[in-house]
Amino acid sequence: MGRWLGLIVRFIVSALVLIIVSYILPGFSIVGFTNALIAAVAISLLGYVVEMIFGERISPQNRGIVGFISSAVVIYAAQYFVNNFNVTIIGAALAAAIIGLIDVFVPTEIR
């Protein structure tokens, strides 16, 4: 039960972060909490697939340039799976940077 609750909280926090980022950044827009929640799940699944293909060294948690680029690509790709979620390449890069900074203070990964 605790693991499921942690997972739900993680996705809710991630969705809220996406909504905040959409208000701050040009080139990054998402309409509604439901779409933000779906986007959070899509970004998590795409990130998992990328990590499975390339290994954990490409993970954004490594805080390197490769992790940053993979995070931006995952965010950009997620727009093709979620309605009312539009991101430019620059918007994805800026979002990856802001989400990375927010993640330092409010971790959204279950450790």
C-alpha positions in Angstrom: 0.0 0.0 0.0 2.8 2.4 0.9 4.5 1.9 -2.4 1.4 2.7 -4.4 0.7 5.8 -2.3 4.3 7.0 -2.9 3.9 6.4 -6.6 0.6 8.3 -6.7 2.2 11.2 -4.8 5.1 11.2 -7.2 2.9 11.6 -10.2 0.7 14.3 -8.6 3.9 16.3 -7.7 5.2 15.8 -11.2 2.0 17.0 -12.7 2.0 20.1 -10.5 5.6 20.8 -11.6 4.6 20.5 -15.2 1.7 22.9 -14.7 4.0 25.4 -13.0 6.6 25.1 -15.8 3.9 25.6 -18.4 3.0 29.0 -16.7 6.7 30.0 -16.6 8.1 29.0 -19.9 7.2 30.0 -23.5 7.3 27.1 -25.8 5.9 24.7 -23.2 2.1 24.5 -22.6 -0.2 21.9 -21.1 -3.9 22.4 -20.6 -5.5 21.0 -17.4 -4.4 18.8 -14.5 -5.6 15.6 -16.1 -3.4 16.1 -19.1 -0.5 17.1 -16.8 -1.0 13.9 -14.9 -1.0 11.9 -18.1 2.1 13.7 -19.3 3.9 12.9 -16.0 3.1 9.2 -16.6 4.1 9.4 -20.2 7.4 11.1 -19.4 8.1 8.5 -16.7 7.4 5.6 -19.1 9.5 7.2 -21.9 12.3 7.8 -19.5 12.1 4.2 -18.3 12.3 3.0 -21.9 15.3 5.2 -22.6 17.1 3.9 -19.5 16.3 0.3 -20.5 17.8 0.9 -24.0 20.8 3.0 -23.1 21.4 2.0 -19.4 21.3 4.0 -16.3 24.2 6.2 -17.3 21.8 8.2 -19.5 19.5 8.9 -16.6 18.8 12.5 -15.6 19.6 11.6 -12.1 23.3 11.5 -13.1 23.1 15.3 -13.5 25.4 15.2 -16.5 24.9 16.8 -19.9 23.8 13.4 -21.4 21.1 13.1 -18.7 20.0 16.7 -19.4 19.8 16.0 -23.2 17.9 12.7 -22.7 15.5 14.5 -20.3 14.8 17.2 -22.9 14.3 14.6 -25.6 11.9 12.6 -23.4 9.9 15.8 -22.6 9.8 16.7 -26.3 8.7 13.2 -27.3 5.9 13.1 -24.7 3.9 15.7 -26.5 3.1 13.2 -29.2 1.4 10.9 -26.7 -0.6 13.5 -24.7 -3.4 15.7 -25.9 -3.1 19.5 -25.3 0.6 19.2 -24.5 2.8 21.2 -26.8 6.5 21.7 -26.5 9.2 23.3 -28.8 12.7 22.0 -28.7 13.9 25.1 -26.8 10.9 24.7 -24.5 11.8 21.1 -23.8 15.4 22.1 -23.0 14.4 24.9 -20.7 11.8 22.6 -19.0 14.4 19.9 -18.5 16.6 22.6 -16.8 13.8 23.9 -14.6 12.5 20.5 -13.7 16.0 19.4 -12.8 16.4 22.4 -10.5 13.0 21.8 -8.9 13.9 18.1 -8.5 16.9 19.1 -6.4 14.6 20.7 -3.8 11.4 18.6 -4.3 12.6 15.1 -5.4 9.9 13.3 -7.5 11.7 10.0 -7.6 11.0 7.3 -5.1 14.3 6.4 -3.5 
